[in-house]
Amino acid sequence: MSNTDTEQSAGDGASPNLKRLENIEVQLTVEVGGTKISIGDLLKLNDGSIVELDRLAGEHLDILVNGTLLARGEVVLVGERLGIRFSEIVSPEKRVRSL
């Protein structure tokens, strides 16, 4: 690798090894909450039914990448679309422990 390659990589903040991964797509999921429900109760659900989740109103949402917790955040409005604002990034150590 030439000095020019190293300087360019350092200048844009990505190492040469990470540059190779930039175009790989991953699944980003925002989890509002969850609950356990019996099949019988599930079959009784219809329009207007409400299922209580294990999360309090106002709590941060979980942001997962390929099923692994990456961060926590909150829902924001971006024009007419919903978005997510990252408020806490999970440490690499905690991410590895969750695998």
Z-matrix of the N, CA and C atoms (Angstrom, degrees):
N
C 1 1.453
C 2 1.517 1 108.33
N 3 1.319 2 117.78 1 137.43
C 4 1.453 3 121.52 2 -178.69
C 5 1.514 4 110.59 3 -85.09
N 6 1.336 5 115.58 4 165.81
C 7 1.461 6 120.53 5 176.67
C 8 1.513 7 110.73 6 -62.26
N 9 1.324 8 117.39 7 -32.91
C 10 1.466 9 121.25 8 179.57
C 11 1.521 10 110.27 9 -62.11
N 12 1.347 11 117.14 10 -43.61
C 13 1.464 12 120.80 11 178.37
C 14 1.521 13 110.69 12 -61.32
N 15 1.328 14 115.90 13 -43.69
C 16 1.459 15 120.47 14 -179.40
C 17 1.518 16 110.45 15 -64.11
N 18 1.323 17 116.88 16 -43.04
C 19 1.462 18 120.56 17 -179.36
C 20 1.516 19 110.67 18 -65.10
N 21 1.337 20 118.21 19 -41.23
C 22 1.459 21 120.67 20 179.45
C 23 1.519 22 110.54 21 -64.78
N 24 1.325 23 116.99 22 -42.06
C 25 1.458 24 120.36 23 -179.88
C 26 1.513 25 110.65 24 -64.53
N 27 1.323 26 116.46 25 -43.88
C 28 1.457 27 119.81 26 -179.64
C 29 1.519 28 109.85 27 -66.65
N 30 1.332 29 116.42 28 -35.69
C 31 1.457 30 119.89 29 -177.90
C 32 1.510 31 113.03 30 -67.11
N 33 1.337 32 119.22 31 -34.58
C 34 1.468 33 119.93 32 -179.14
C 35 1.517 34 112.05 33 -96.24
N 36 1.327 35 118.00 34 3.80
C 37 1.459 36 121.14 35 172.80
C 38 1.517 37 115.26 36 84.87
N 39 1.325 38 118.71 37 1.10
C 40 1.467 39 120.62 38 -178.52
C 41 1.522 40 109.51 39 -116.87
N 42 1.329 41 116.62 40 134.44
C 43 1.455 42 119.96 41 176.73
C 44 1.525 43 108.27 42 -73.07
N 45 1.336 44 116.90 43 158.59
C 46 1.476 45 119.16 44 179.30
C 47 1.525 46 112.19 45 -56.57
N 48 1.326 47 117.55 46 -37.05
C 49 1.466 48 120.08 47 179.39
C 50 1.521 49 111.62 48 -66.11
N 51 1.325 50 117.45 49 -39.08
C 52 1.469 51 119.96 50 178.91
C 53 1.521 52 111.71 51 -72.04
N 54 1.327 53 117.89 52 -30.41
C 55 1.467 54 121.04 53 178.67
C 56 1.519 55 110.57 54 -57.49
N 57 1.323 56 117.53 55 -33.49
C 58 1.463 57 121.44 56 -179.27
C 59 1.520 58 112.16 57 -66.84
N 60 1.315 59 116.89 58 -23.40
C 61 1.464 60 121.41 59 -176.55
C 62 1.528 61 113.81 60 -92.97
N 63 1.324 62 117.79 61 -9.28
C 64 1.464 63 121.66 62 -171.09
C 65 1.520 64 114.91 63 -56.92
N 66 1.307 65 119.41 64 -31.86
C 67 1.463 66 121.21 65 -175.51
C 68 1.521 67 114.01 66 -96.05
N 69 1.332 68 117.17 67 3.65
C 70 1.463 69 120.26 68 177.39
C 71 1.525 70 108.44 69 -77.03
N 72 1.319 71 116.98 70 128.42
C 73 1.459 72 120.92 71 -179.63
C 74 1.519 73 110.63 72 -87.21
N 75 1.334 74 115.99 73 141.97
C 76 1.459 75 123.00 74 176.45
C 77 1.523 76 107.97 75 -128.51
N 78 1.321 77 116.92 76 162.67
C 79 1.458 78 122.27 77 179.30
C 80 1.532 79 108.66 78 -92.67
N 81 1.328 80 117.07 79 115.70
C 82 1.459 81 122.82 80 176.43
C 83 1.524 82 107.71 81 -99.51
N 84 1.331 83 116.82 82 123.89
C 85 1.456 84 122.52 83 -177.12
C 86 1.517 85 109.07 84 -125.73
N 87 1.316 86 116.72 85 138.83
C 88 1.461 87 121.98 86 174.47
C 89 1.524 88 107.06 87 -110.51
N 90 1.319 89 115.75 88 120.73
C 91 1.466 90 121.19 89 -175.91
C 92 1.526 91 109.98 90 -103.76
N 93 1.321 92 115.47 91 119.33
C 94 1.462 93 122.01 92 179.80
C 95 1.523 94 110.51 93 -77.30
N 96 1.295 95 117.32 94 -36.78
C 97 1.456 96 122.23 95 -178.71
C 98 1.511 97 108.80 96 162.95
N 99 1.300 98 115.87 97 -177.80
C 100 1.450 99 119.32 98 -179.25
C 101 1.518 100 111.00 99 -154.55
N 102 1.300 101 116.12 100 174.78
C 103 1.450 102 122.54 101 176.97
C 104 1.524 103 108.23 102 -162.74
N 105 1.302 104 116.80 103 163.20
C 106 1.465 105 121.24 104 173.00
C 107 1.518 106 107.05 105 -103.15
N 108 1.325 107 114.84 106 138.93
C 109 1.456 108 120.30 107 -176.78
C 110 1.526 109 107.88 108 -142.53
N 111 1.311 110 116.36 109 142.12
C 112 1.462 111 119.51 110 179.20
C 113 1.524 112 109.42 111 -75.06
N 114 1.307 113 116.22 112 157.60
C 115 1.465 114 120.61 113 177.86
C 116 1.520 115 110.23 114 -61.37
N 117 1.332 116 116.64 115 -37.70
C 118 1.472 117 119.96 116 178.30
C 119 1.516 118 111.59 117 -59.88
N 120 1.344 119 117.23 118 -45.93
C 121 1.469 120 120.79 119 178.54
C 122 1.525 121 110.93 120 -67.75
N 123 1.320 122 116.91 121 -35.90
C 124 1.461 123 120.98 122 177.99
C 125 1.521 124 111.14 123 -62.00
N 126 1.330 125 116.65 124 -40.88
C 127 1.465 126 120.77 125 -179.60
C 128 1.524 127 112.28 126 -68.96
N 129 1.324 128 117.78 127 -20.35
C 130 1.467 129 121.88 128 179.75
C 131 1.524 130 112.71 129 -84.17
N 132 1.337 131 118.33 130 -10.18
C 133 1.459 132 121.03 131 -178.37
C 134 1.525 133 110.89 132 -68.95
N 135 1.323 134 115.60 133 142.77
C 136 1.455 135 121.08 134 175.54
C 137 1.519 136 108.50 135 -149.70
N 138 1.328 137 117.02 136 -176.22
C 139 1.463 138 120.72 137 179.27
C 140 1.528 139 109.66 138 -53.60
N 141 1.329 140 116.25 139 130.37
C 142 1.458 141 120.73 140 178.24
C 143 1.518 142 113.87 141 92.12
N 144 1.335 143 118.14 142 -9.72
C 145 1.460 144 120.53 143 177.99
C 146 1.527 145 109.68 144 -65.24
N 147 1.311 146 116.13 145 149.41
C 148 1.465 147 122.02 146 177.92
C 149 1.519 148 108.43 147 -122.72
N 150 1.331 149 115.84 148 132.46
C 151 1.457 150 121.98 149 176.22
C 152 1.524 151 107.05 150 -116.56
N 153 1.318 152 116.83 151 123.34
C 154 1.463 153 121.27 152 -179.37
C 155 1.523 154 109.25 153 -76.60
N 156 1.335 155 116.64 154 133.63
C 157 1.454 156 122.36 155 -179.43
C 158 1.520 157 110.98 156 -100.31
N 159 1.313 158 116.26 157 166.64
C 160 1.460 159 122.18 158 -177.58
C 161 1.532 160 113.65 159 -85.64
N 162 1.306 161 116.98 160 23.28
C 163 1.458 162 121.48 161 -177.76
C 164 1.516 163 109.81 162 -127.56
N 165 1.325 164 116.86 163 141.51
C 166 1.461 165 121.14 164 178.95
C 167 1.523 166 110.16 165 -82.31
N 168 1.317 167 116.72 166 150.52
C 169 1.463 168 120.98 167 175.66
C 170 1.523 169 108.55 168 -60.10
N 171 1.317 170 117.13 169 136.28
C 172 1.455 171 121.64 170 179.74
C 173 1.521 172 114.48 171 90.08
N 174 1.337 173 117.68 172 -12.12
C 175 1.464 174 120.33 173 177.19
C 176 1.520 175 109.94 174 -70.21
N 177 1.327 176 116.00 175 151.23
C 178 1.460 177 119.98 176 176.80
C 179 1.525 178 110.21 177 -65.68
N 180 1.316 179 115.09 178 150.05
C 181 1.460 180 122.35 179 178.50
C 182 1.521 181 109.22 180 -91.78
N 183 1.315 182 117.28 181 152.96
C 184 1.459 183 121.79 182 177.67
C 185 1.525 184 109.29 183 -86.01
N 186 1.334 185 116.15 184 135.81
C 187 1.460 186 122.97 185 176.53
C 188 1.521 187 106.50 186 -113.08
N 189 1.326 188 115.08 187 117.56
C 190 1.462 189 120.68 188 -176.21
C 191 1.524 190 110.59 189 -114.33
N 192 1.323 191 116.18 190 145.35
C 193 1.456 192 122.17 191 173.51
C 194 1.516 193 106.49 192 -119.59
N 195 1.321 194 115.34 193 118.14
C 196 1.468 195 121.86 194 -175.89
C 197 1.527 196 111.40 195 50.18
N 198 1.327 197 116.37 196 39.30
C 199 1.456 198 121.78 197 175.60
C 200 1.512 199 115.47 198 85.58
N 201 1.330 200 118.50 199 -2.36
C 202 1.462 201 122.19 200 -179.76
C 203 1.518 202 109.50 201 -105.17
N 204 1.327 203 116.72 202 130.74
C 205 1.459 204 121.65 203 -179.84
C 206 1.518 205 109.78 204 -62.22
N 207 1.329 206 117.09 205 122.04
C 208 1.458 207 123.18 206 -179.67
C 209 1.524 208 110.92 207 -108.44
N 210 1.344 209 115.92 208 -38.12
C 211 1.459 210 119.18 209 -172.87
C 212 1.522 211 110.06 210 -160.73
N 213 1.321 212 114.46 211 175.75
C 214 1.460 213 121.91 212 171.70
C 215 1.522 214 106.86 213 -126.67
N 216 1.323 215 115.40 214 151.22
C 217 1.453 216 117.99 215 -177.19
C 218 1.508 217 112.08 216 -162.35
N 219 1.328 218 114.31 217 -169.44
C 220 1.462 219 120.90 218 -179.05
C 221 1.516 220 109.75 219 -135.34
N 222 1.308 221 115.20 220 154.21
C 223 1.458 222 121.43 221 179.82
C 224 1.528 223 108.79 222 -77.02
N 225 1.342 224 115.60 223 137.02
C 226 1.460 225 121.88 224 176.13
C 227 1.529 226 108.33 225 -131.35
N 228 1.297 227 115.89 226 158.59
C 229 1.453 228 121.90 227 176.84
C 230 1.524 229 108.21 228 -98.00
N 231 1.343 230 117.09 229 125.45
C 232 1.457 231 123.23 230 179.07
C 233 1.518 232 106.14 231 -118.77
N 234 1.313 233 116.53 232 96.25
C 235 1.462 234 120.16 233 -173.28
C 236 1.519 235 108.06 234 66.24
N 237 1.334 236 116.24 235 -118.75
C 238 1.463 237 120.72 236 178.04
C 239 1.521 238 112.17 237 -104.29
N 240 1.334 239 117.24 238 9.23
C 241 1.459 240 121.41 239 -178.36
C 242 1.523 241 110.77 240 -113.86
N 243 1.319 242 115.03 241 158.80
C 244 1.449 243 120.48 242 174.58
C 245 1.516 244 109.08 243 -88.40
N 246 1.325 245 116.10 244 147.25
C 247 1.456 246 122.27 245 175.73
C 248 1.517 247 108.46 246 -137.84
N 249 1.309 248 116.39 247 -178.76
C 250 1.459 249 121.30 248 178.58
C 251 1.525 250 108.31 249 -131.82
N 252 1.317 251 115.66 250 130.09
C 253 1.469 252 121.72 251 176.39
C 254 1.524 253 107.81 252 -100.56
N 255 1.327 254 116.24 253 122.55
C 256 1.460 255 121.07 254 178.69
C 257 1.520 256 108.85 255 -73.12
N 258 1.313 257 116.88 256 129.05
C 259 1.464 258 120.10 257 179.76
C 260 1.525 259 112.38 258 -118.22
N 261 1.329 260 117.03 259 -18.34
C 262 1.466 261 121.01 260 -179.78
C 263 1.522 262 108.48 261 -153.20
N 264 1.318 263 116.79 262 123.32
C 265 1.458 264 121.92 263 175.87
C 266 1.522 265 107.93 264 -95.57
N 267 1.316 266 116.60 265 130.34
C 268 1.465 267 121.58 266 179.57
C 269 1.527 268 108.14 267 -71.89
N 270 1.317 269 117.49 268 136.63
C 271 1.466 270 121.49 269 -178.32
C 272 1.527 271 110.21 270 -63.30
N 273 1.327 272 117.03 271 149.69
C 274 1.472 273 119.66 272 178.90
C 275 1.533 274 112.34 273 -56.37
N 276 1.326 275 117.37 274 -35.08
C 277 1.464 276 120.65 275 179.45
C 278 1.525 277 111.09 276 -62.72
N 279 1.328 278 117.25 277 -44.20
C 280 1.464 279 120.91 278 179.02
C 281 1.522 280 111.29 279 -66.87
N 282 1.339 281 116.58 280 -36.32
C 283 1.466 282 120.54 281 178.09
C 284 1.520 283 110.73 282 -63.42
N 285 1.324 284 117.13 283 -43.44
C 286 1.461 285 120.86 284 -179.74
C 287 1.533 286 110.33 285 -65.52
N 288 1.337 287 116.87 286 -38.98
C 289 1.482 288 120.45 287 179.76
C 290 1.518 289 111.13 288 -64.03
N 291 1.334 290 117.82 289 -29.03
C 292 1.469 291 119.82 290 -176.60
C 293 1.522 292 112.65 291 -80.94
N 294 1.322 293 117.52 292 -8.18
C 295 1.480 294 120.23 293 -178.24
C 296 1.491 295 112.38 294 -74.55
